[in-house]
C-alpha cells in the first residue's frame, strides 16, 4: 500500500483537522456510489479508509511514523468500522445520502383522464378536473394525533426514524441503516390516533382543480400539476397530479400533426364553371375560390389557419379538399341539357342496357 500521507494528499506535519478534511474529500471522490463498476476506485477507497483509520488515531499515527505500515498494531482493525467513520463526519450516513432520517413519506401521484372538445384543444382552455384524493385532515391538522395529544418519540430508533445494523466485512465492522419498523421511519409513534383519520393525518375527499390547457395539445398529451396529488401521511409532501388528455373528434375537421383537413362538396357545374364559396372554419368564415375546371380531389390550402404549434410560434395550415359531386337524380330537363352538352363536346354517351348492367353488378358481388 502507498504511503498513508500520500493517499490522503497531506504532509506529515498535517494537523488532525487537515487529515479529517482530506479524508472527507477523498471519500466523496472515491466512494463506490460515485464510481459504479470501477474496481480501481473501490480499491483506492478502501486504502484511503485504512490510511485515515491509522492517521486519525494519535497513538497509531505515532507508531506509523516510527515503523511504517508493518509496525506493531498497524493492521486494518477498524473497531467501529467505516460506519463509525461516516457517523463522525456525515451525521450517521454516507456522504452520498440514502441513510438520513426518513420522516413522513411523500404522497402518491394521482392520474386522471379528461375529454377535451376539438376546438378547446386547438386554441387552449381552462378545464375543470375533479379527483378523489388524500388531503390534510383538518381535525388533527395533519399530525395524526387526537386534539390535545402529540406524537411520541419512537423508543426503538430514538426519533431518528432509522435502525442501525452492524455486519462484518473485509474491512471490519460495517454499519448500515434502514427504516425503523416500529415507527415506519417517522421517528414518532401515534399514541392517541385522530378518530377522523385513524392516525394517518389525511383523509379522502373530492378536489376540483382548474387545468390550464395550452393551445395545440392533442390526444396522449399529459399535463403535470406539481403538489396536487395525494398528501403524504402525517404531514408528508404531496405527490403530483397527472392529467392525461383525450381530444374528441370534430364533425367537420380532422387533424394531422398541426394541419387541419376538411372537405367541400361542389356541383359539376360549379367545378366546371368556377365559383366562390364560403367555408366556416375554426377561426371564422373564409372565402374559397373554386377556379373553372377544378377537378375532384383538388386541395386548396390556407396558411396559418391550422393548429398552433405547441412548441414555438406559428400555426399549421388548413387544407380544403374539393369533392365534385355527380348528380344522381336528374329530371327530364337536366337530362336533356346534359345530352346537348355531350353532343356539343362530342362525348360518347351510351348508357348500358339494364339487363347487361344487372349482369355486371352480379358478377362483382
Secondary structure, DSSP 8 states (H G I E B T S, - for coil): ---HHHHHT--TT--HHHHHHHHHHHHHHH-TTTSTT-HHHHHHHHHHHHHHHHHTSHHHHHHHHHH-TTSTT-S---TTHHHHHHHHHHTTS-TT-S-S---S-----EEEEEEE-HHHHHH-EEEEEEEEEEEE-TTTTTS-B-TT---EE-TTTTTSSEEEEEEEETTEEEEEEEE-TTTTTSSEE-SSB-TTTTTSSEEEEEEEEEEEE-TT--TT-EEEETT-S---GGG-----EEEEEEE---SS-EEETTEEEEEEEEEHHHHHH-EEEEEEETTEEEEEEE-TT--TT-EEEETT-S-B-SSSS-B--EEEEEEEE--S---HHHHHHHHHHHHHTT-------HHHHHHHHHHT-
